[in-house]
């Protein structure tokens, strides 16, 4: 955001994006795609759950496995195992996949995750034609001991609901029921192969990548706050943000980076106290690029009961001297929408994509002399051809909290990142 126009600029030291990592260690992971449960029509294949079970995983985590079959082979946009707490908060297992359900049976094993102490319901859900379908049976388990104790419960078909999403400041600004609901865990329409960016034409060689496959943040690639010391709690990037950035809100778990926003009084390195704290990572001093294809697969939580992105999550790049060196906003959640911009001394043009971008989506941009072209899920959504700079920029992902620029405020909220990749010719 720009100091003189906080809605559309970020300053390297006074304005920026935010990332909201979900603190897995605290067991706070609330992520889900707004789903609308529907009854299968008479012509739709019938899907039956043959088995559904829970098992303990390393580090006090759990994972789930199901086997389903259908009356005839059908393709689904996502197959997942949804989880609801006693107060209907979404705690879905990670790893939802696009697959085919066959008469002979399809087996799905989720990613692993932790849960806060309590009792939960879980069930199978799948997505076709943009709609979620919830399947019986609905089972229960209790977290807080070394193992989970699954047991069958009512086999009613829960109605999906959306889960609050983390607030993540975007680079630029523009203007439940007690019944278990199915809001599947992050599912991405499509992910690129490591060999080439999704939908961006040309011949490419990868020059940077992080798949977040370990258990800790790679400190050779990332810093866990906004331009501060490794353990510092830093002030917000933008003055419109309501939270500080703390390394404690950044974690790597289950194959994803988690940036978690929570409501907690926090004093930052500027001496000010904020009502929220969240997560941010940036590669300043470790990885900077001029031109190329930039891509990340990101999970943005939805504001409950809506298809709006919660908070102010963002994936962007920034130069050393703002705005002279430029700022490229690949995606930021502005007022609940997925938006893109490019900031320079010439201004900050951009736009927002239509559609529901809660849940898993792939966001990319091709930056070359004179233009930046933006791709969401492999499809071009916009292009900017004025004010394009050429100075090196570093990577930033953050989950900001801001009533002024973000979507509906939601905490706790977990912004997840499956990977970040950069290619050049």
C-alpha positions in Angstrom: 0.0 0.0 0.0 1.1 3.5 -0.6 1.5 5.9 2.3 -0.6 8.5 0.6 -3.1 6.0 -0.6 -3.3 3.2 2.0 -6.0 1.4 0.0 -3.7 0.7 -3.0 -0.2 0.6 -1.8 2.2 -1.1 0.5 5.4 0.5 1.6 8.5 -1.5 2.2 8.7 -0.5 5.8 5.3 1.0 6.5 3.0 -0.9 4.2 2.8 -4.5 3.0 0.8 -7.7 2.7 0.1 -10.1 5.4 0.1 -13.8 5.8 -1.9 -15.7 8.4 -0.3 -19.0 9.4 -2.4 -21.3 11.5 -0.6 -22.4 14.6 -0.8 -26.1 14.2 1.1 -26.7 17.5 -1.9 -25.0 19.2 -4.2 -27.2 17.1 -5.9 -24.2 15.5 -6.6 -25.1 11.9 -9.8 -23.8 10.5 -10.0 -24.0 6.8 -12.8 -24.9 4.5 -14.3 -24.1 1.1 -17.8 -22.8 1.2 -19.9 -25.7 0.1 -23.5 -26.1 -0.7 -24.7 -29.6 0.0 -27.1 -31.0 -2.6 -29.0 -34.1 -3.0 -28.0 -36.2 -6.0 -30.5 -36.2 -8.8 -32.0 -39.4 -10.0 -29.6 -39.4 -12.9 -26.5 -38.9 -10.8 -24.4 -41.9 -9.9 -25.0 -43.1 -6.3 -21.9 -42.9 -4.1 -21.5 -45.2 -1.1 -19.0 -45.1 1.7 -17.6 -48.6 2.2 -15.3 -47.7 5.0 -14.2 -44.6 7.0 -11.5 -44.7 9.7 -9.2 -42.6 11.7 -5.6 -43.4 12.8 -2.9 -41.6 14.8 0.1 -40.1 12.9 3.4 -38.8 14.1 3.6 -35.8 16.4 0.2 -36.2 18.0 -1.6 -35.8 14.6 -4.4 -37.8 13.0 -5.1 -38.9 9.5 -8.2 -40.5 8.0 -8.8 -43.1 5.3 -12.0 -43.9 3.3 -13.0 -46.2 0.6 -16.0 -45.3 -1.6 -17.6 -46.6 -4.7 -20.2 -45.3 -7.2 -22.9 -47.0 -9.3 -20.9 -45.9 -12.3 -17.6 -44.2 -12.9 -17.7 -40.5 -12.2 -15.1 -37.7 -12.0 -15.2 -35.4 -9.0 -13.5 -32.0 -8.5 -12.6 -32.9 -5.0 -12.8 -35.8 -2.5 -12.1 -35.1 1.1 -12.8 -36.0 4.7 -14.6 -33.2 6.5 -14.3 -32.6 10.2 -16.5 -30.4 12.5 -16.0 -29.5 16.2 -18.9 -29.4 18.7 -19.6 -25.8 17.8 -19.6 -26.6 14.1 -16.2 -25.0 13.3 -14.5 -26.6 10.3 -11.3 -28.6 10.9 -11.2 -30.6 7.7 -8.3 -32.9 6.9 -5.8 -31.6 4.4 -5.1 -33.2 1.0 -8.4 -33.2 -0.8 -7.9 -34.5 -4.4 -9.6 -34.4 -7.8 -10.2 -38.0 -8.8 -12.5 -40.6 -10.2 -14.9 -42.7 -8.1 -15.4 -46.1 -9.7 -17.8 -49.0 -9.1 -14.8 -51.1 -8.1 -13.9 -48.6 -5.3 -11.7 -45.6 -4.8 -9.5 -45.2 -1.7 -8.5 -41.8 -0.3 -6.1 -41.1 2.6 -6.0 -37.6 3.9 -3.0 -35.6 5.1 -2.2 -35.4 8.8 -3.1 -32.7 11.2 -3.6 -31.9 14.9 -6.8 -30.9 16.7 -7.5 -28.9 19.8 -8.8 -31.0 22.7 -12.4 -31.9 22.2 -14.9 -34.1 20.4 -15.4 -34.0 16.6 -17.5 -35.4 13.9 -16.1 -36.5 10.5 -17.6 -37.7 7.2 -16.8 -38.0 3.5 -17.7 -35.2 1.1 -17.1 -34.8 -2.6 -17.6 -32.0 -5.1 -19.1 -32.1 -8.6 -20.2 -29.2 -10.8 -19.2 -26.8 -8.1 -21.4 -28.3 -5.4 -20.5 -30.4 -2.3 -22.2 -33.7 -1.5 -22.0 -35.0 2.1 -22.1 -38.8 2.7 -23.2 -41.0 5.5 -22.1 -42.2 8.0 -21.1 -39.4 10.2 -18.6 -40.6 12.9 -17.1 -39.1 16.0 -13.7 -39.0 17.6 -12.1 -37.3 20.6 -8.8 -35.4 20.5 -6.7 -34.8 23.6 -5.2 -38.3 24.1 -2.6 -40.3 22.3 -5.2 -41.9 20.0 -8.5 -41.1 18.6 -11.6 -43.1 19.4 -13.9 -43.2 16.4 -17.4 -44.2 16.8 -20.5 -44.1 14.6 -23.1 -41.3 15.1 -26.2 -40.2 13.4 -26.0 -40.8 9.7 -27.7 -37.6 8.7 -26.2 -35.7 5.8 -24.7 -32.5 7.1 -25.1 -29.2 5.4 -21.8 -27.7 4.4 -20.8 -24.4 5.8 -17.9 -22.1 5.4 -15.2 -21.6 7.8 -13.8 -18.3 8.9 -10.7 -17.4 7.0 -7.5 -15.7 8.2 -7.0 -12.1 7.6 -4.2 -11.4 5.3 -3.4 -7.9 4.0 -3.1 -7.8 0.3 -0.5 -5.8 -1.3 -2.9 -3.3 -2.7 -6.3 -2.2 -1.6 -9.4 -1.7 -3.7 -12.3 -1.2 -2.9 -23.4 -22.3 12.2 -25.6 -24.9 12.9 -24.9 -27.7 15.4 -25.4 -30.2 12.6 -22.1 -31.3 11.1 -21.5 -29.5 7.8 -19.3 -30.3 4.9 -16.8 -27.7 4.0 -14.0 -29.7 2.5 -10.4 -29.1 3.2 -8.3 -27.2 0.8 -8.8 -28.5 -2.6 -7.2 -27.0 -5.6 -8.6 -27.0 -9.1 -5.2 -27.8 -10.5 -1.6 -27.6 -9.6 1.3 -27.1 -12.0 4.0 -29.7 -12.3 7.3 -28.5 -11.0 8.5 -28.4 -14.6 6.3 -25.6 -15.8 3.9 -22.9 -14.5 0.2 -23.6 -14.8 -1.3 -22.1 -18.0 1.7 -19.8 -18.7 3.1 -20.5 -22.2 6.8 -20.7 -23.0 9.9 -22.7 -22.2 10.9 -22.4 -18.6 13.6 -23.5 -16.1 12.8 -23.5 -12.4 15.1 -21.2 -10.4 13.3 -21.3 -7.0 10.9 -23.6 -5.2 9.7 -24.6 -1.8 7.3 -27.5 -1.5 7.0 -27.2 2.3 7.4 -30.9 2.7 9.4 -30.8 6.0 8.4 -29.8 9.5 10.1 -26.5 9.9 10.4 -23.3 7.8 13.5 -23.3 5.5 15.5 -20.4 6.9 17.8 -20.4 3.9 14.8 -19.3 1.8 12.5 -17.4 4.2 12.3 -14.9 7.1 9.4 -15.5 9.5 8.2 -11.9 9.9 8.2 -8.5 8.3 11.8 -7.5 7.8 12.8 -8.2 11.4 15.2 -10.4 13.4 14.5 -14.2 13.3 12.7 -14.1 16.6 11.2 -10.6 16.5 7.5 -9.8 16.5 7.2 -7.2 13.9 4.8 -4.4 13.2 2.2 -4.7 10.4 3.2 -4.0 6.8 0.3 -1.6 6.4 -1.1 0.9 8.9 -4.6 -0.4 8.1 -3.7 -3.8 9.6 -4.9 -4.8 13.0 -2.3 -7.4 13.9 1.5 -7.8 14.3 3.5 -10.6 12.7 5.0 -13.2 14.9 7.3 -16.2 14.0 5.0 -18.3 16.3 2.2 -17.9 13.7 4.3 -19.5 11.0 4.6 -23.3 10.8 5.2 -26.1 8.3 3.1 -29.2 8.7 1.3 -31.8 6.6 3.0 -30.7 3.3 1.9 -27.0 3.7 3.1 -23.7 5.0 0.6 -22.4 7.6 0.1 -18.7 8.3 -2.3 -18.4 11.2 -4.2 -15.4 12.4 -5.4 -15.3 15.9 -6.9 -12.7 18.3 -4.3 -12.1 21.0 -2.9 -8.9 22.5 0.6 -8.6 21.0 3.3 -6.0 21.4 5.4 -5.5 18.3 9.0 -4.2 17.8 7.7 -0.7 17.3 6.4 -0.7 20.9 2.7 -0.7 19.9 0.2 -3.3 21.0 -2.2 -4.9 18.5 -5.3 -7.0 19.1 -4.2 -9.7 16.7 -1.1 -11.6 15.6 -0.6 -13.5 12.4 2.0 -15.1 10.1 4.1 -13.8 7.3 7.2 -15.0 5.4 9.4 -13.1 3.0 12.6 -13.9 1.1 14.4 -10.5 1.4 18.2 -11.0 1.3 17.7 -14.7 0.4 15.9 -14.9 -3.0 15.2 -12.0 -5.3 14.3 -12.0 -9.0 13.9 -9.8 -12.0 11.3 -11.2 -14.5 10.0 -14.7 -14.7 6.9 -16.8 -13.8 5.8 -16.7 -10.2 3.3 -19.2 -8.8 1.9 -20.4 -5.5 -0.9 -22.8 -4.6 -2.8 -21.2 -1.7 -5.7 -22.1 0.5 -7.8 -19.1 1.6 -10.4 -19.7 4.3 -13.9 -18.4 3.6 -15.9 -16.1 5.8 -18.7 -18.3 7.4 -21.7 -18.7 5.2 -20.2 -16.9 2.2 -18.0 -17.4 -0.8 -15.9 -14.4 0.3 -12.2 -14.7 1.2 -11.8 -13.9 4.9 -9.2 -11.4 6.1 -6.5 -10.0 3.9 -4.3 -12.9 2.6 -1.7 -12.1 -0.1 1.0 -13.5 -2.4 3.2 -10.6 -3.7 6.7 -9.4 -4.5 8.4 -6.1 -3.5 11.6 -4.3 -4.3 14.1 -2.6 -2.0 12.9 0.9 -2.7 9.1 1.3 -2.8 7.5 2.3 -5.1 10.4 3.0 -7.4 11.4 -0.6 -7.6 7.8 -1.8 -8.0 5.4 -4.1 -6.2 3.7 -7.0 -7.9 0.6 -8.3 -6.2 -0.1 -11.8 -7.6 -3.1 -12.3 -5.4 -4.5 -10.5 -2.4 -7.9 -10.9 -0.8 -9.5 -7.5 -1.1 -13.1 -7.1 0.3 -13.5 -10.9 -0.1 -12.3 -11.1 -3.7 -9.1 -12.4 -5.3 -7.3 -9.4 -6.8 -4.1 -8.4 -8.6 -2.1 -5.1 -9.0 1.2 -3.7 -10.0 2.5 -0.6 -8.1 5.1 1.8 -9.3 5.7 5.6 -9.4 3.2 5.5 -12.3 0.4 4.2 -10.2 -1.2 0.9 -9.1 -3.5 -0.5 -11.8 -5.1 -3.9 -11.4 -8.4 -5.7 -11.0 -10.2 -8.6 -9.3 -11.2 -12.0 -10.7 -14.8 -13.1 -10.7 -15.9 -16.3 -9.0 -15.3 -18.1 -5.7 -11.6 -18.2 -4.8 -12.0 -19.5 -1.3 -10.3 -22.9 -0.7 -7.3 -24.1 -2.8 -6.4 -22.2 -5.9 -3.2 -21.7 -8.0 -2.1 -18.1 -8.5 0.5 -17.1 -11.0 2.0 -14.1 -12.8 4.4 -13.7 -15.8 6.6 -10.6 -15.3 8.5 -9.5 -18.4 9.7 -6.2 -19.8 6.7 -4.0 -20.2 4.0 -6.3 -18.9 2.7 -8.6 -16.2 0.1 -11.2 -17.0 -1.9 -12.8 -14.2 -3.2 -16.4 -14.2 -5.6 -17.9 -11.7 -5.9 -21.7 -11.9 -4.1 -21.6 -15.2 -6.5 -19.1 -16.9 -5.5 -15.5 -17.7 -7.5 -13.1 -15.6 -5.7 -9.8 -16.3 -2.7 -8.0 -17.8 -0.9 -4.7 -16.8 1.2 -2.9 -19.4 2.0 0.4 -17.7 4.6 1.3 -15.1 6.3 -2.1 -15.1 9.6 -1.9 -13.3 12.8 -4.0 -13.7 14.5 -4.0 -10.3 14.8 -7.3 -8.4 12.0 -8.2 -6.1 11.7 -10.6 -3.2 8.7 -12.9 -2.4 6.1 -12.3 0.3 3.2 -14.4 1.7 1.1 -13.1 4.5 -2.2 -13.4 6.2 -3.3 -9.9 7.3 -6.2 -8.7 9.4 -7.8 -5.5 8.2 -11.4 -4.3 8.3 -10.5 -1.5 5.9 -9.1 -3.6 3.0 -9.7 -7.3 3.8 -12.8 -9.5 3.7 -14.9 -10.3 6.8 -12.7 -10.6 9.8 -12.1 -14.2 11.0 -9.9 -15.7 13.7 -8.5 -18.2 14.2 -7.8 -18.5 10.4 -5.2 -20.6 8.6 -3.9 -19.5 5.3 -2.1 -22.5 3.8 0.5 -22.7 1.0 1.2 -25.9 -0.8 4.2 -24.6 -2.7 5.9 -21.5 -4.1 7.8 -21.7 -7.4 9.7 -19.3 -9.7 10.8 -20.0 -13.3 12.8 -18.0 -15.8 13.6 -18.5 -19.5 
